[in-house]
Amino acid sequence: MENIVYDTLAYVKKLKKAGFTDEQAEVQAEEIAHVLNDRIATKTDLEKALRELEYKLKYQIITAVGGMLAGAVIIIGVLIKILH
């Protein structure tokens, strides 16, 4: 997972301007950065998950169609034997 761009310094400055102490502002900014980087999916994360899902879906479709085709061939073979 790639990191999300987040300006901690600008956030700290806003908190300090709003009355937070240096320590409070820095701790809050660091924790928000951790949450953003650990919990939020980026566009790249979503694109990777979509590619994996597409691959799995294509595999399942190919397997299902192959199974149906094999079943149809068997049924046709049995019918040919029965009707001859």
C-alpha positions in Angstrom: 0.0 0.0 0.0 1.4 3.4 -0.9 1.3 6.3 1.4 -1.3 9.0 1.1 0.0 12.6 0.7 -0.8 14.4 4.0 0.8 17.6 5.1 1.3 17.0 8.8 3.1 20.3 9.3 0.2 22.4 7.9 -2.2 20.4 10.1 0.0 21.0 13.2 0.1 24.7 12.5 -3.7 24.8 12.2 -4.1 23.0 15.5 -1.6 25.2 17.3 -3.4 28.3 15.9 -6.6 26.8 17.3 -5.1 26.5 20.8 -3.6 23.1 20.9 -0.2 22.7 22.6 2.8 21.7 20.4 2.7 18.2 21.8 -1.1 17.8 21.4 -0.9 19.0 17.8 2.1 16.8 16.9 0.6 13.6 18.4 -2.8 14.2 16.7 -1.1 14.9 13.3 1.0 11.7 13.6 -2.0 9.6 14.6 -4.0 10.8 11.6 -1.1 10.1 9.3 -1.0 6.5 10.7 -4.7 6.0 10.2 -4.6 7.4 6.6 -1.6 5.2 5.6 -2.8 2.0 7.4 -6.6 2.1 6.8 -7.5 4.0 3.6 -7.1 2.3 0.2 -5.5 4.4 -2.5 -6.4 4.4 -6.2 -3.4 2.0 -6.8 -4.7 -0.4 -4.1 -8.2 -0.4 -5.7 -6.8 -0.9 -9.2 -4.7 -3.9 -8.0 -7.7 -5.4 -6.3 -9.8 -4.9 -9.4 -7.2 -6.6 -11.6 -7.1 -9.6 -9.2 -10.9 -9.8 -9.2 -11.0 -9.7 -13.0 -8.4 -12.5 -13.2 -10.4 -14.7 -10.8 -13.6 -14.0 -12.6 -12.1 -14.8 -16.0 -10.7 -18.1 -14.6 -14.1 -19.1 -13.2 -15.9 -18.3 -16.4 -13.3 -20.3 -18.5 -13.6 -23.2 -16.1 -17.4 -23.2 -16.2 -17.6 -22.9 -20.0 -15.0 -25.6 -20.3 -17.0 -27.9 -18.0 -20.2 -27.2 -19.9 -18.5 -27.9 -23.2 -17.1 -31.2 -21.9 -20.5 -32.2 -20.6 -22.1 -31.3 -24.0 -19.6 -33.5 -25.8 -20.2 -36.4 -23.5 -24.0 -36.1 -23.9 -23.7 -35.9 -27.7 -21.4 -39.0 -27.7 -24.0 -40.9 -25.6 -26.9 -39.8 -27.8 -25.0 -40.9 -30.9 -24.4 -44.3 -29.4 -28.0 -44.7 -28.3 -29.4 -43.6 -31.7 -27.2 -45.8 -33.8 
